[in-house]
Amino acid sequence: MSDPTGKYSITMPRDIAEAARARSGPSGLSAYVAAAVARQIERDSLNELIQVAEAEHGPITDEEIQALRDQLHQARQQTQGRASAA
């Protein structure tokens, strides 16, 4: 069962609205916009979490970020290797 929906009126630049409408596909503009807003809420929540963590533990260094990117890249390669071997 899906959550109840409501009808809202929003204002946005026409070029953005038309680009969104062109890309929305069969699900429609409302679903496209709802998904975009949901992604933005997730990003905002993650940024808030990062701010709390950095306030408690200090800022994340560029070296730490690169090390995590390297780990993620390696994990993706291992996952892809297993998928192609199966």
N, C-alpha and C positions, 0 to 999 in steps of 0.2 A: 504494500500500500504506500503510495507516495504522500509526501507532506502536502497540506493544503496550499493553494496558491492564492495570490492576490493580484489585483490589477493596479499598476502604477503608471504614472505619467512621468517621463524623464525628458530632459533636454540635452542634446549633444550636437556637436558639429555635424552638418549634413554629410560631409565627405566620409566621416567615420561611420555614420549610420548606414550610408549606402554601401560602403565596403563590408560592413558587418552583414547586411542583408544579402549581399552577393555571395558571401562565404557561408551563410547559415545553413544552406542545404535543406533537406527535407524536414529536419527537426524544427526549423523556423527561427525567426529572429529572437523571439522571447527566450527560447532554450539556449541560443548562442550567447545572448547577453547574460543570462543567469549563470552559465558556466564561466564566463569571463569574470563576473563579479565574485563567484565562489573562489576562483583562483586568486584573485586579488586579496580576498579575506585571508586565505591561507598564507599568502606572502606577508601580509601585515602581521599575522599571528607569529610567523617564524621570525620576523624582524623584532617583534617584542620579546620573544624568547631569547634571541641573540643578545639583545640589550641587557636583559636580566642576567644572563650567563656572563657577559663581559663585565658587568658591574660587580659580580661576585668573584670572578676568576681573573679578570684583566682581559685586555683585548687579545684577539687571535692574531698571531703573527702571519706574515706572508709565507714564511717557511712552513708553518703548520697547515695553512690552506693548501699549499702545493703538495705537501706530503699526503694529505687526505685526497686530493685530486688524483695523485699517483695510485693510491690504494684503490680508489673507485675505478680507475682505468684498468688496473690489473684484474680486479674482480670481474669487470665486464668482459674482458678478453677470456678469462677462464670460463665464464658462463657461456660465451659464444662458442668456445672450443668444445665444451660438453654437448651443447645443442647440436653442433654439426657432426659430432661423433655418434650421436644417437640415431 
